[in-house]
């Protein structure tokens, strides 16, 4: 793929969101992203939004902003919708169906005391059995992975510890206090084998990404980050229909994105992999071919994905320690852009020029992968 | 009575059939007349060949545990006093995977454990397929 670039990226977390409604947060994030690109609001003519405060999220966003886009996409595949939006925006821009694409998301589920918000109710053949959505489904996945590969609770916990170690380098992360494997194992069990600290946070937050065709990007303010490849895949909606509990849609979406980019997994300098739960990170690492099947627990335990390691992963602190306002996809993209622009401060990965971002949705149901780089293809 | 119906959530058509069959002591699956593959009760089209020629059939009730979790925080008010309880994915002998609770012998539940179906009455004419570990004393299913 050639010719599509991210020219604006912004997010709001924690204290930055106080007192703002969902609509207002999307406006604030949008304007931050447009300002750093040096673009006018009225230039936005493609909107991509899956914010669950409205059944027609793109229309709600456009009305709130006071714009009339000629292209819209509200694809709803869970938290990874925003990685799918990146690919869809790239296609729309390439086809000339829009010139400036805006992805925006916001949620106030923590301050609204709504708890983890989802529009999902399990179907009749799952609901009566009292499984928590989505944590019990991920718990079943973890249970199977442990049975099949010998993955341990300590290795799941090490994933949360690695995320926290990155968050400790991020002044804007929600959780920055030291965390040990023992701390994770001592946290309340939600649905075995997943403890509370194996699960993502519930916070408020907002994010926005702006894309244009690359020939225009060079004239805009910020360092453009090029979209080299994207891919999406789906395996199921609800857990009882998941064929192989140890293998997610990332096994298809990842290779699709890399192939489009003309790259191998070893060419990736930094990874942002949706960490809804510790187990989702482990399975995604295996699906992408970062390590062999069953080896992800040992990989994380070795420190390879922690600060200073050879496989920098979830460098903001992730959904486990940075923020997680219901859907985390846009925040993965924003962090990838920051790393590639050299704006990541103490958590900066040296010489990071190419990033892989993977979003997931549902109960490890959908996978959407993007490959980004500051190198022109 | 309302609380029992709430346990099942909103039901329609084929979804309700599963629980009606269960009330009659049968675990409902679908059998594809075209390719012979079996599917869950709520399938309308065969996942194997795409045929809509699906007929109801009664499963043997025998299966093995594919994965399980012990729920410590229940989303269902009706189940809060039964926490912690097991939710399991069961691979039925017919090659179909379903979800169910295993209410007893929690300490003995493991991946690969053999189970057999039992039925939990929920409301008038409606029951839930559930599973129990197979023991030496279990009646042999026909």
Interface residues (C-beta under 8 A of the other chain):
Chain A: X121 X123 X124 X125 X126 X127 X128 X129 X130 X131 X132 X133 X136 X139 X140 X141 X143 X144 X147 X188 X189 X190 X191 X192 X193 X194 X239 X240 X241 X245
Chain B: X7 X8 X9 X10 X11 X15 X16 X18 X19 X40 X41 X42 X66 X67 X68 X69 X70 X71 X72 X73 X74 X75 X76 X79 X82 X84 X85 X87 X89 X97 X98 X99 X100 X101 X111 X112 X122 X128
